Amino acid sequence: MLEKAKVSFFLASRSITRGNKGITIFTVFVLTLIFIQLVLFSSILAGVTLKFNELMVDYQTGNVVIEPKEEEHYIEDASALQKKIESLPQVVGTSARLKTTGTFRYKEKEIGGTVYGIDPADEAFVTGLEGAVISGEFLSRPDRGEIILGREVSGGYGALMESRSLGGVEVGDTIELTISGKTKEFRVKGIYSTLFFMADAGAYISRADMEEMLGVENEDYAQEIAVKTTPGTDEYETRTALLSLGIKENIRTWHEFAGILRLIENTLGLVRNIMNAIGLLIAFVIIFVVIYVNIVNKKRQIGVQKAIGIEQNVIVASFVLQAMLYAGTGIILGYAFMRFGLVPYTVSHPLQVPLGAMSLKLDDAEAIDRAILLFLASIIGSVIPAYKLAQKDLLDLIWGK
């Protein structure tokens, strides 16, 4: 077995070294590009997913969200619960919110959206909304009758769904907000843009204004408490730590709010799989053509090899090894380009996409999977022509038929 393997490797190496150098370089170059394409789309998808997750945590949910007990509408004694949560060393801050849906009206335009009643000082410890204000200012504790709008509500400022916005509200304009049948006028104090459509489709007012509109008499009620933890902290470990404090309320990590993100991720994943299939098909065709042409040009040589006693499976294996050498070289060059070239470049020079600055994320395990698939495509593409020709009659091969 070892001797046969040595003979196959010898034949493969001689075929490459004595073959057309231009074809060899072109084949390796194409396979390098195919491997980069297979890995690049996955890296882009991983980068976009990571960016989506960061935006959700940084501008909407925090890392963990505490919600009322089953069949309860509010969290009671919210301030005491906040202090208990903030006693954990991994907790950076908490924000007790009142949350509901409302109707915004400006001139002839009317749309619905989510409205949050917040304490601005607490919110600053949990989300980066204050830094996302692109016009005007963020709320402050004494504010009454003032509102902060996301760009998808105000319109303008690059809103993705301009037709479903208020059509271009500016700072200083007055809008009407209706909540639970109560309508009140608010002055627009600021407009924010996080580049995350779910966060940008909301609005923020002071807790005092929200309590008045909801008719909440107890000022220590909340409908959710958003919790921010230190970077790198596992959300599920935080959830376990909160349960150990005796918290009876519903504790959810941000992952449980990412349903639409999972839908987007699955859609992009489907596109990735289609692109991968096309890439692997191209690799199969390239290897098939290269090996087939090589075999056709060496019919007589193969006939002589069979005549001197070299077995058919050894000859077939030599062409398979040749294809594997092409694929292996392409994979190594492609991986090196991604790992040491493109990925570090996007880290130092992030790609500007609609979600903001994004870097590629190379998953080594997925790169190995793509390498295996490319090897399999190359093996199949070489086995088929080699096996068919090696089965031909000895005399036909020697005569070049």
ChimeraX attribute file (.defattr): number of C-alpha atoms within 10 A of each C-alpha:
attribute: neighborCount
match mode: 1-to-1
recipient: residues
	/A:1	7
	/A:2	7
	/A:3	9
	/A:4	16
	/A:5	14
	/A:6	13
	/A:7	17
	/A:8	23
	/A:9	20
	/A:10	13
	/A:11	18
	/A:12	22
	/A:13	17
	/A:14	13
	/A:15	16
	/A:16	18
	/A:17	10
	/A:18	8
	/A:19	12
	/A:20	11
	/A:21	11
	/A:22	8
	/A:23	12
	/A:24	14
	/A:25	13
	/A:26	11
	/A:27	21
	/A:28	22
	/A:29	18
	/A:30	17
	/A:31	29
	/A:32	24
	/A:33	19
	/A:34	24
	/A:35	28
	/A:36	24
	/A:37	18
	/A:38	27
	/A:39	27
	/A:40	22
	/A:41	20
	/A:42	24
	/A:43	22
	/A:44	18
	/A:45	20
	/A:46	19
	/A:47	17
	/A:48	23
	/A:49	18
	/A:50	15
	/A:51	18
	/A:52	19
	/A:53	16
	/A:54	15
	/A:55	23
	/A:56	23
	/A:57	24
	/A:58	18
	/A:59	23
	/A:60	22
	/A:61	24
	/A:62	26
	/A:63	28
	/A:64	25
	/A:65	22
	/A:66	26
	/A:67	20
	/A:68	18
	/A:69	14
	/A:70	9
	/A:71	6
	/A:72	11
	/A:73	13
	/A:74	17
	/A:75	23
	/A:76	17
	/A:77	13
	/A:78	20
	/A:79	18
	/A:80	11
	/A:81	17
	/A:82	18
	/A:83	12
	/A:84	14
	/A:85	23
	/A:86	17
	/A:87	12
	/A:88	15
	/A:89	9
	/A:90	17
	/A:91	19
	/A:92	16
	/A:93	23
	/A:94	27
	/A:95	26
	/A:96	26
	/A:97	25
	/A:98	26
	/A:99	18
	/A:100	15
	/A:101	15
	/A:102	21
	/A:103	17
	/A:104	25
	/A:105	19
	/A:106	18
	/A:107	11
	/A:108	7
	/A:109	12
	/A:110	17
	/A:111	14
	/A:112	18
	/A:113	16
	/A:114	18
	/A:115	25
	/A:116	21
	/A:117	22
	/A:118	24
	/A:119	21
	/A:120	21
	/A:121	13
	/A:122	16
	/A:123	22
	/A:124	16
	/A:125	17
	/A:126	25
	/A:127	25
	/A:128	17
	/A:129	22
	/A:130	18
	/A:131	14
	/A:132	17
	/A:133	19
	/A:134	16
	/A:135	15
	/A:136	15
	/A:137	18
	/A:138	24
	/A:139	21
	/A:140	14
	/A:141	13
	/A:142	9
	/A:143	16
	/A:144	16
	/A:145	15
	/A:146	21
	/A:147	28
	/A:148	30
	/A:149	26
	/A:150	30
	/A:151	32
	/A:152	32
	/A:153	29
	/A:154	30
	/A:155	22
	/A:156	17
	/A:157	16
	/A:158	12
	/A:159	22
	/A:160	17
	/A:161	14
	/A:162	17
	/A:163	11
	/A:164	16
	/A:165	26
	/A:166	23
	/A:167	19
	/A:168	15
	/A:169	20
	/A:170	18
	/A:171	17
	/A:172	13
	/A:173	11
	/A:174	19
	/A:175	20
	/A:176	15
	/A:177	22
	/A:178	16
	/A:179	16
	/A:180	12
	/A:181	10
	/A:182	12
	/A:183	15
	/A:184	12
	/A:185	15
	/A:186	20
	/A:187	17
	/A:188	22
	/A:189	22
	/A:190	25
	/A:191	27
	/A:192	27
	/A:193	23
	/A:194	23
	/A:195	22
	/A:196	22
	/A:197	18
	/A:198	16
	/A:199	22
	/A:200	24
	/A:201	21
	/A:202	23
	/A:203	25
	/A:204	25
	/A:205	27
	/A:206	24
	/A:207	23
	/A:208	20
	/A:209	19
	/A:210	22
	/A:211	17
	/A:212	11
	/A:213	17
	/A:214	16
	/A:215	11
	/A:216	15
	/A:217	9
	/A:218	10
	/A:219	13
	/A:220	14
	/A:221	19
	/A:222	27
	/A:223	21
	/A:224	23
	/A:225	26
	/A:226	28
	/A:227	28
	/A:228	26
	/A:229	22
	/A:230	12
	/A:231	10
	/A:232	7
	/A:233	13
	/A:234	13
	/A:235	17
	/A:236	16
	/A:237	10
	/A:238	21
	/A:239	18
	/A:240	11
	/A:241	15
	/A:242	19
	/A:243	14
	/A:244	10
	/A:245	12
	/A:246	9
	/A:247	16
	/A:248	14
	/A:249	18
	/A:250	14
	/A:251	21
	/A:252	18
	/A:253	21
	/A:254	20
	/A:255	17
	/A:256	9
	/A:257	15
	/A:258	16
	/A:259	10
	/A:260	10
	/A:261	15
	/A:262	13
	/A:263	11
	/A:264	15
	/A:265	17
	/A:266	13
	/A:267	12
	/A:268	18
	/A:269	16
	/A:270	12
	/A:271	13
	/A:272	20
	/A:273	15
	/A:274	12
	/A:275	15
	/A:276	22
	/A:277	14
	/A:278	14
	/A:279	21
	/A:280	23
	/A:281	17
	/A:282	16
	/A:283	26
	/A:284	21
	/A:285	17
	/A:286	19
	/A:287	29
	/A:288	23
	/A:289	15
	/A:290	17
	/A:291	23
	/A:292	21
	/A:293	12
	/A:294	18
	/A:295	18
	/A:296	17
	/A:297	12
	/A:298	16
	/A:299	21
	/A:300	19
	/A:301	15
	/A:302	21
	/A:303	21
	/A:304	16
	/A:305	17
	/A:306	19
	/A:307	13
	/A:308	8
	/A:309	8
	/A:310	16
	/A:311	13
	/A:312	16
	/A:313	14
	/A:314	22
	/A:315	23
	/A:316	23
	/A:317	23
	/A:318	26
	/A:319	28
	/A:320	26
	/A:321	24
	/A:322	25
	/A:323	28
	/A:324	21
	/A:325	18
	/A:326	23
	/A:327	30
	/A:328	21
	/A:329	17
	/A:330	25
	/A:331	26
	/A:332	14
	/A:333	19
	/A:334	25
	/A:335	22
	/A:336	13
	/A:337	15
	/A:338	21
	/A:339	16
	/A:340	10
	/A:341	12
	/A:342	17
	/A:343	19
	/A:344	16
	/A:345	15
	/A:346	16
	/A:347	14
	/A:348	9
	/A:349	13
	/A:350	15
	/A:351	15
	/A:352	11
	/A:353	11
	/A:354	11
	/A:355	15
	/A:356	14
	/A:357	14
	/A:358	19
	/A:359	24
	/A:360	24
	/A:361	23
	/A:362	22
	/A:363	13
	/A:364	12
	/A:365	9
	/A:366	14
	/A:367	20
	/A:368	14
	/A:369	13
	/A:370	21
	/A:371	22
	/A:372	15
	/A:373	17
	/A:374	27
	/A:375	22
	/A:376	17
	/A:377	24
	/A:378	30
	/A:379	22
	/A:380	17
	/A:381	24
	/A:382	29
	/A:383	21
	/A:384	15
	/A:385	22
	/A:386	24
	/A:387	17
	/A:388	11
	/A:389	17
	/A:390	21
	/A:391	12
	/A:392	13
	/A:393	12
	/A:394	18
	/A:395	13
	/A:396	12
	/A:397	21
	/A:398	18
	/A:399	10
	/A:400	15
	/A:401	11
